[in-house]
Amino acid sequence: MKAMILAAGRGERLRPITDTIPKPLVKVGDKALLVWHIEKLKKANITDIIINSAYLSEKIVDFIGDGSAFGVHVTHSVEGAQGLETAGGIIKALPFFENEDFLVVNGDTFIDADYSQFLEPLTEKDLGRLYLVKNPAHNLKGDFSIDNGLCRRGGNYTFSGVAQYKCKAFENRHAERLPLLPLFLEWCSKGGLKGAALLGNWFDVGTIERLDNVNAYIKEHKL
């Protein structure tokens, strides 16, 4: 399976750190967020990775290169300065997946977990599977619920930013600015979106406070 790391975000709430570096290159512990994801994907035997970028994209391309320094193969999908949002970025990258199921991970998260849990095969009728976490303090209302394995709009869980998709879920759509949520709701209505609880500890690294929380966690657990 191939994977995509979404790395096109601006990171406004992490300023002034992100005034000079893109959010996915922000360090947690002793590594950039992107590197943590790449290493965990490699450990799960996923070595073909595409990374999208927009804001300060040249810094991501220069830092990661072709991925050989990390033992993987990286392709870069560079978007315009404004980016294409989440779904738009995925759609632009679709040819990379060669019509096979693929994994997507948000680059601005930190996940202390075994990524092989994200590789359970989808059935032919599935369009995707979202991996969900218990609602964090910054999203107590949640995003989704799980009903007999199906993902529904609800308040029990928060979307982790990790998901497995079928290429056909995005067919006949153009690479334009488009978020994922409208597609999720459409797939939910068709009964085509699975939901599963993420096994491990998940952090959104969206603010300075949350960044400090991740660094404290890494130090405490000696990661």
VMD Tcl script that draws the C-alpha trace (Angstrom):
set ca {
  {0.00 0.00 0.00}
  {1.08 3.56 -0.70}
  {0.53 6.48 1.63}
  {0.08 10.24 1.51}
  {1.09 12.72 4.18}
  {-0.90 15.95 4.07}
  {1.60 18.74 4.66}
  {0.15 21.82 2.97}
  {-1.21 23.63 6.05}
  {-0.18 27.19 6.94}
  {-0.10 26.74 10.72}
  {-1.38 30.18 11.71}
  {-1.89 29.19 15.35}
  {1.72 28.04 15.64}
  {3.12 31.44 14.77}
  {5.79 32.75 15.15}
  {7.36 29.29 14.70}
  {5.60 28.81 11.36}
  {6.61 32.22 10.05}
  {9.80 30.60 8.81}
  {9.08 26.87 8.59}
  {6.00 24.92 7.44}
  {3.99 23.29 10.21}
  {4.91 19.66 9.31}
  {8.59 20.51 9.82}
  {8.00 21.77 13.36}
  {10.06 19.64 15.74}
  {8.51 17.54 18.46}
  {11.10 15.86 20.60}
  {14.17 15.71 18.38}
  {12.44 15.19 15.03}
  {10.20 17.06 12.64}
  {6.57 15.90 12.66}
  {7.01 14.63 9.10}
  {9.91 12.43 10.10}
  {7.94 10.75 12.90}
  {5.25 9.84 10.34}
  {7.73 8.62 7.74}
  {9.51 6.38 10.25}
  {6.25 4.86 11.48}
  {5.02 4.27 7.94}
  {8.29 2.55 7.11}
  {7.99 0.36 10.20}
  {4.55 -0.70 8.89}
  {6.24 -1.61 5.56}
  {4.86 1.40 3.70}
  {7.78 2.85 1.77}
  {6.10 4.58 -1.20}
  {4.91 7.94 0.06}
  {3.63 11.12 -1.54}
  {3.75 14.41 0.39}
  {1.75 17.45 -0.67}
  {2.88 20.93 0.20}
  {1.91 24.54 -0.42}
  {3.13 27.06 2.17}
  {6.96 27.13 2.12}
  {6.81 23.98 0.01}
  {10.43 24.32 -1.08}
  {11.56 23.74 2.51}
  {9.66 20.45 2.69}
  {10.98 19.33 -0.70}
  {14.57 20.25 0.24}
  {14.40 18.63 3.69}
  {12.76 15.34 2.68}
  {14.19 15.04 -0.83}
  {13.49 11.69 -2.48}
  {13.14 10.02 0.92}
  {16.30 7.93 0.58}
  {17.77 9.48 3.75}
  {14.84 7.92 5.62}
  {14.82 4.59 3.79}
  {11.67 5.32 1.78}
  {10.67 6.61 -1.67}
  {9.03 10.05 -1.57}
  {7.18 11.84 -4.36}
  {6.26 15.49 -3.89}
  {2.95 17.04 -4.93}
  {3.54 20.79 -4.83}
  {0.40 22.90 -4.89}
  {-0.04 26.63 -5.37}
  {0.67 29.01 -2.53}
  {-2.93 28.81 -1.28}
  {-3.08 25.00 -1.38}
  {-5.99 22.79 -2.41}
  {-7.28 21.86 1.07}
  {-7.50 18.23 2.10}
  {-9.71 16.61 -0.55}
  {-8.28 18.77 -3.34}
  {-4.76 17.75 -2.41}
  {-5.70 14.07 -2.42}
  {-7.43 14.37 -5.80}
  {-4.33 16.01 -7.32}
  {-2.24 13.10 -6.05}
  {-4.59 10.30 -7.21}
  {-2.45 9.12 -10.18}
  {0.30 8.20 -7.70}
  {-1.90 5.47 -6.21}
  {-2.50 3.68 -9.52}
  {-6.13 2.90 -8.66}
  {-5.14 1.00 -5.50}
  {-6.43 1.63 -1.97}
  {-4.23 4.09 -0.08}
  {-3.56 5.55 3.36}
  {-3.61 9.26 4.26}
  {-2.10 10.79 7.41}
  {-2.33 14.42 8.51}
  {1.18 15.81 8.80}
  {0.33 18.13 11.69}
  {-0.47 15.34 14.14}
  {1.67 13.21 16.42}
  {0.59 9.60 16.89}
  {2.24 7.19 19.31}
  {0.89 4.00 17.77}
  {1.62 1.09 15.46}
  {0.65 2.24 11.96}
  {0.09 -1.33 10.77}
  {-3.38 -1.06 12.38}
  {-4.33 1.24 9.49}
  {-3.84 -1.44 6.85}
  {-6.95 -3.58 7.31}
  {-8.30 -4.11 3.77}
  {-11.42 -2.31 2.64}
  {-14.22 -4.30 1.05}
  {-15.33 -3.65 -2.50}
  {-18.37 -1.64 -1.40}
  {-16.39 0.57 1.00}
  {-15.27 4.05 -0.02}
  {-13.04 4.60 2.98}
  {-12.36 4.06 6.66}
  {-11.76 6.88 9.12}
  {-9.71 6.30 12.24}
  {-11.25 8.10 15.19}
  {-10.08 9.12 18.66}
  {-11.77 10.10 21.90}
  {-12.75 13.75 21.83}
  {-9.84 15.97 22.94}
  {-10.36 19.08 25.04}
  {-10.32 21.31 21.96}
  {-13.12 19.33 20.22}
  {-15.46 18.07 22.94}
  {-18.47 18.08 20.60}
  {-16.75 15.52 18.38}
  {-17.14 14.78 14.70}
  {-18.47 11.27 14.21}
  {-19.92 8.16 15.81}
  {-19.51 4.49 14.89}
  {-22.64 2.45 14.19}
  {-22.02 -1.25 13.53}
  {-18.69 -0.40 11.95}
  {-20.09 2.44 9.86}
  {-19.08 6.05 10.35}
  {-21.97 8.42 11.08}
  {-22.11 12.12 11.84}
  {-22.16 12.36 15.61}
  {-20.37 13.45 18.74}
  {-18.66 10.38 20.17}
  {-15.32 10.62 18.38}
  {-12.96 13.06 16.68}
  {-11.41 12.37 13.27}
  {-7.69 11.72 13.74}
  {-6.69 12.73 10.23}
  {-5.76 9.12 9.43}
  {-7.90 7.34 6.86}
  {-7.78 4.67 4.21}
  {-9.54 5.40 0.92}
  {-10.45 3.82 -2.38}
  {-9.49 5.81 -5.45}
  {-13.03 5.46 -6.78}
  {-14.29 7.56 -3.85}
  {-12.75 10.61 -5.54}
  {-13.52 9.82 -9.17}
  {-15.04 12.51 -11.42}
  {-13.78 15.27 -9.12}
  {-11.32 17.99 -10.03}
  {-8.17 19.05 -8.21}
  {-9.55 22.29 -6.79}
  {-9.84 23.75 -3.30}
  {-12.07 21.24 -1.56}
  {-12.24 20.02 2.07}
  {-12.92 16.41 2.98}
  {-15.94 16.90 5.26}
  {-18.56 17.31 2.47}
  {-17.30 14.08 0.91}
  {-17.42 12.29 4.26}
  {-21.05 13.29 4.74}
  {-21.91 12.12 1.23}
  {-20.21 8.76 1.82}
  {-21.92 8.40 5.19}
  {-25.31 8.87 3.55}
  {-24.49 6.03 1.16}
  {-23.31 3.72 3.94}
  {-19.89 3.59 2.32}
  {-17.72 5.05 5.08}
  {-16.34 2.78 7.78}
  {-15.19 3.98 11.19}
  {-12.63 2.45 13.55}
  {-11.09 3.53 16.84}
  {-7.41 4.43 16.63}
  {-5.36 2.32 19.03}
  {-2.71 4.51 20.60}
  {-2.13 8.07 21.74}
  {-2.96 10.88 19.34}
  {-2.17 14.58 19.47}
  {-3.17 17.47 17.26}
  {-0.20 19.84 17.08}
  {-2.22 22.91 16.12}
  {-1.23 25.45 18.77}
  {1.78 26.32 20.91}
  {0.04 24.81 23.96}
  {-0.60 21.52 22.16}
  {2.98 21.48 20.90}
  {4.16 21.83 24.49}
  {1.85 18.95 25.50}
  {3.37 16.67 22.86}
  {6.91 17.54 23.90}
  {6.03 16.80 27.52}
  {4.54 13.43 26.47}
  {7.62 12.51 24.45}
  {9.90 13.40 27.34}
  {7.81 11.47 29.85}
  {7.67 8.36 27.68}
  {11.30 8.66 26.52}
  {10.37 8.41 22.84}
}
mol new
graphics top color blue
foreach p $ca { graphics top sphere $p radius 0.5 }
foreach p [lrange $ca 0 end-1] q [lrange $ca 1 end] { graphics top cylinder $p $q radius 0.2 }
display resetview
